[in-house]
Amino acid sequence: MAKEVISREENYSQWYNNLVTKADLAENSAVRGCMVIKPYGYAIWEKMQAQLDKMFKETGHQNAYFPLFIPKSFLSREAEHVEGFAKECAVVTHHRLMVDPEGTGVVVDPSAKLEEELIVRPTSETIIWNTYKNWITSYRDLPILCNQWANVVRWEMRTRLFLRTAEFLWQEGHTAHATKEEAIEETEKMVNVYAKFAREYMAVPVVVGKKSANERFAGALDTLCIEAMMQDGKALQAGTSHFLGQNFAKAFDVKYSTKEGTLDYVWATSWGVSTRLMGALIMAHSDDCGLVLPPKLAPIHVVMVPIFKTDEEHKAVVAKMEELKAGLEKSGLSVKIDDRDNVRSGFKFAEWELKGVPVRIAIGPRDLQNNTVEVARRDTLTKESMSADAVVAHVVELMDKIQENIYNKALEFRASKTYVVDTWEEFKEKIEEGGFLLCHWDGTPETEEKIKEETKATIRCIPMDTNVIMEEGKCVYSGKPSKQRVIFARSY
Amino acid sequence: MAKEVISREENYSQWYNNLVTKADLAENSAVRGCMVIKPYGYAIWEKMQAQLDKMFKETGHQNAYFPLFIPKSFLSREAEHVEGFAKECAVVTHHRLMVDPEGTGVVVDPSAKLEEELIVRPTSETIIWNTYKNWITSYRDLPILCNQWANVVRWEMRTRLFLRTAEFLWQEGHTAHATKEEAIEETEKMVNVYAKFAREYMAVPVVVGKKSANERFAGALDTLCIEAMMQDGKALQAGTSHFLGQNFAKAFDVKYSTKEGTLDYVWATSWGVSTRLMGALIMAHSDDCGLVLPPKLAPIHVVMVPIFKTDEEHKAVVAKMEELKAGLEKSGLSVKIDDRDNVRSGFKFAEWELKGVPVRIAIGPRDLQNNTVEVARRDTLTKESMSADAVVAHVVELMDKIQENIYNKALEFRASKTYVVDTWEEFKEKIEEGGFLLCHWDGTPETEEKIKEETKATIRCIPMDTNVIMEEGKCVYSGKPSKQRVIFARSY
């Protein structure tokens, strides 16, 4: 193989880094913590964007764009919000460079200091609610259902490609409502859109739940989330939807006149997913040979590798491939014929496995004689020889099968690593193996904090989408009464 | 009318600002020079993006994403480049805020000063060529054909919505080639993609040409551009494509081994269009009633306004509209039924005229009796009554007609304001009226500079796409020999 990937067992963390860089998804840039998303990685992100954007529009949202910069004073308006973000802000202080009077390079021009510093947005609640103030007068102006696709910056100290980067790409929905009920409904609607996307497109099973107070978004009354399990048993928060109450409306004085003629503060939500989803996608499905992409998000569905010795054979094989390619493209699949002349077919096989292309087709001279082709599945690493006449229909069908198989595999894995835990001894033992621990919790931040200190595990969520765990019981740590089980896990 | 727009004649500049804000396209934000792009404006930009992205991909380009921040030292590597951008840079100097020890707000934490300042990208040549250095070893790695959709910041002192803002949205293509010829070909190919987009989608006639040295991109050997004429006779540069030679390859030491085994620097191009195109679109077609949108970029193609008195009439009219809407949507058109109950139909007519919706359909009780509808064209402000049975086919056809008519109108306008000028006296007189002056120029920056000082006119471009003006002559200012006419105009 051309580009060795270390095995998951040997070093899971390095395996992930290997995959991201060797499959040409992303790389670190010269700027600390900022990544370059390479064309192959960006093509996957574009597919995610297109599908999510469609789902947002189907649920009545429109896109808009708000400034990259946030005046420092805006951040301070909502007390918890500023506390949450102040420590990791990129701050713009000047607006001009000048030739260094003492050297050759350029330096910051001290005379171009800004009156008020600008923060590169870590999230846009403040600048958006300052804008909504001018858009909202009456109940007739509500709801406002806006989404923005944008880059944001959070100055993280320890970064990892896609999972935690100083700059990342995301979407942030910001909605304004006349009533509390409507805002809560929106918060739930959007977390369910995320869950549907994760399950049906990323083929990643997720738990929908509510965050504990400790893990809430800075400024939210409630944070809903989707949590996925990675192959090392760790949890990854893949999307969040916040019920913000009237916090930002109060901070920016956004009131509306109700139908009844009274004045009231507006209710808010915000919700977002980011390029972190790329990390979830990679870690949920990939194996020691490389990426495994679900067909619905794969930039290339089918790669074809010609096998030949003579020019004549080459010509005949490629002609057959072009014919099949046309048939597959007609069915909406994206097909690439890898006709490079400077690498062997074994190298090509390994490279496309590394890149996670769902199906590989190989055709050689003997296949032409027999009217057969070899079809290999990336998800199972199996291959079969079949009639060339049947291959288009077969491969189209395979896409659904692969999508389903990848999802089921992840679902089974999660089930195998999800434990109902009732004693503190068992908790401490199980958490070392990784996985989701379904436990009773007394509902206090103090207990959660102590469990975190002792085990590095946090409450990933208080599940909302299952009845099984709604039984009452006693806290696994304190023994105090609990209304339902929650999910504890170590997390990314 | 609900939202008055000042007439073009009265105050062209204010007319433009009126349109942008009153048609809900964009507004100024709380951050100096940064705009908020509102949902209706953003929907037009999304249509532009989708079409351009398609054209980029059809010409073999892939999207990628590079960091928002550029280390200060990178900017300095290419001498002309840094000179061009240093004076308008947003500079990040710190990465943390802290609670003000002397007050209530937050202040910049002095201990979180960056070792090297980061510039918010004004354009990405430097960070991208620093990345390409690691991607390119051999001729087999070339060409690299990347594009990025991103936000950029140039700290302009005088800003205008869409036309000149501190932050704007754009795409920037950055390509790397083995030969000079190939890079020049790419530069020309992309300026022609822009021209095609402007003409066929924006319905804006443009001249394709080359910039004079004075107007070149900082760091380019050649800048090609498309120039459009606005209704006040001023020129607007709508897109540029740069041949960068080996400047950035040399600045970042990017060499490749050729087929012959020698080492050579890589050749570069970059090309971009921005949200400035929105300004061009608005100013090229709109009238004193508001926007006039070409159907190919209109978020809503047809608006339907019900006319009724009783509830029964209302119900019947809307039912008919739903039927027609389904038919129009089947043909790929976007249709909105404006069924608001708190404004009159006259208000609605004016509002959708302001928003530039290409076709308006009104149906009243009498129409139902006669099986007719009233169809109004935004571009001509004419209306006709016609059989309801024929309306779907008619409106679908109208879209093409309107697209064509808008283009032709702009083309005729440009022709009427384009003058062949041979004397300096005539130049000074004509330039006051606005328009394109086709003049001979001696080819020196000095003459161009003097003409600019005396008349505020600059060379918009040395046209490439017409034979008419390839005649030789004498410079309109200096009388020295000239090889071809160039276009002088005042510009945005």
Contacts between the chains, C-beta under 8 A, distances in Angstrom:
chain1	res1	chain2	res2	distance
A	27	B	131	7.9
A	27	B	134	7.8
A	29	B	66	7.1
A	29	B	67	4.8
A	29	B	127	7.0
A	29	B	131	6.6
A	30	B	67	7.9
A	30	B	71	6.3
A	30	B	74	7.3
A	30	B	127	6.9
A	30	B	130	5.5
A	30	B	131	7.7
A	31	B	67	4.6
A	31	B	69	4.8
A	31	B	70	7.4
A	31	B	71	6.3
A	31	B	118	6.6
A	31	B	127	7.3
A	34	B	67	3.8
A	34	B	68	7.0
A	34	B	69	6.2
A	35	B	67	7.5
A	36	B	64	7.1
A	36	B	65	7.0
A	36	B	66	5.5
A	36	B	67	6.9
A	36	B	131	5.4
A	37	B	64	6.0
A	37	B	65	4.0
A	38	B	64	5.8
A	39	B	62	3.8
A	39	B	63	6.7
A	39	B	64	4.9
A	39	B	146	6.5
A	42	B	62	7.4
A	42	B	63	5.1
A	42	B	64	5.1
A	42	B	65	5.8
A	43	B	62	7.0
A	43	B	63	7.4
A	45	B	65	8.0
A	46	B	63	6.5
A	62	B	39	3.8
A	62	B	42	7.4
A	62	B	43	7.0
A	63	B	39	6.7
A	63	B	42	5.1
A	63	B	43	7.3
A	63	B	46	6.4
A	64	B	36	7.1
A	64	B	37	6.0
A	64	B	38	5.8
A	64	B	39	4.9
A	64	B	42	5.1
A	65	B	36	7.0
A	65	B	37	4.0
A	65	B	42	5.8
A	65	B	169	6.6
A	66	B	29	7.1
A	66	B	36	5.5
A	67	B	29	4.8
A	67	B	30	7.9
A	67	B	31	4.6
A	67	B	34	3.8
A	67	B	35	7.5
A	67	B	36	6.9
A	67	B	167	6.1
A	68	B	34	7.0
A	68	B	120	7.5
A	68	B	151	5.6
A	68	B	153	6.9
A	68	B	167	5.2
A	69	B	31	4.8
A	69	B	34	6.2
A	69	B	90	7.6
A	69	B	167	7.2
A	70	B	31	7.5
A	71	B	30	6.2
A	71	B	31	6.3
A	72	B	97	7.0
A	72	B	105	7.7
A	72	B	106	6.6
A	72	B	108	7.9
A	73	B	105	6.7
A	74	B	30	7.3
A	75	B	97	7.4
A	75	B	106	6.8
A	76	B	104	7.9
A	76	B	105	4.8
A	76	B	106	5.3
A	82	B	97	7.8
A	82	B	106	5.9
A	86	B	96	7.1
A	86	B	97	4.0
A	86	B	98	6.9
A	86	B	99	7.7
A	86	B	106	5.4
A	87	B	96	5.6
A	87	B	97	7.3
A	88	B	95	7.3
A	88	B	96	6.9
A	89	B	94	8.0
A	89	B	95	6.8
A	89	B	96	6.3
A	89	B	97	5.3
A	90	B	69	7.6
A	90	B	92	4.8
A	90	B	94	7.9
A	90	B	95	5.9
A	90	B	118	7.4
A	91	B	92	6.3
A	91	B	93	6.6
A	91	B	94	4.3
A	91	B	95	7.0
A	91	B	96	7.7
A	91	B	97	6.8
A	91	B	108	5.5
A	92	B	90	4.8
A	92	B	91	6.3
A	92	B	92	5.4
A	92	B	93	7.7
A	92	B	120	6.8
A	93	B	91	6.6
A	93	B	92	7.7
A	93	B	93	4.6
A	93	B	94	6.7
A	93	B	108	6.9
A	94	B	89	8.0
A	94	B	90	7.9
A	94	B	91	4.3
A	94	B	93	6.7
A	95	B	88	7.3
A	95	B	89	6.8
A	95	B	90	5.9
A	95	B	91	7.0
A	95	B	155	4.3
A	96	B	86	7.1
A	96	B	87	5.6
A	96	B	88	7.0
A	96	B	89	6.3
A	96	B	91	7.7
A	96	B	155	6.9
A	97	B	72	7.0
A	97	B	75	7.4
A	97	B	82	7.7
A	97	B	86	4.0
A	97	B	87	7.3
A	97	B	89	5.3
A	97	B	91	6.8
A	97	B	119	7.5
A	98	B	86	6.8
A	98	B	87	8.0
A	99	B	86	7.7
A	104	B	76	7.9
A	105	B	72	7.7
A	105	B	73	6.7
A	105	B	76	4.8
A	106	B	72	6.6
A	106	B	75	6.7
A	106	B	76	5.3
A	106	B	82	5.9
A	106	B	86	5.3
A	108	B	72	8.0
A	108	B	91	5.5
A	108	B	93	6.9
A	108	B	117	5.9
A	117	B	108	5.9
A	118	B	31	6.6
A	118	B	90	7.4
A	119	B	97	7.5
A	120	B	68	7.5
A	120	B	92	6.8
A	120	B	120	7.3
A	127	B	29	7.0
A	127	B	30	6.9
A	127	B	31	7.4
A	130	B	30	5.5
A	131	B	27	8.0
A	131	B	29	6.7
A	131	B	30	7.7
A	131	B	36	5.5
A	134	B	27	7.8
A	140	B	342	6.8
A	146	B	39	6.5
A	150	B	151	7.5
A	151	B	68	5.7
A	151	B	150	7.5
A	151	B	151	6.8
A	153	B	68	6.9
A	155	B	95	4.3
A	155	B	96	6.9
A	167	B	67	6.1
A	167	B	68	5.2
A	167	B	69	7.2
A	169	B	65	6.6
A	342	B	140	6.7
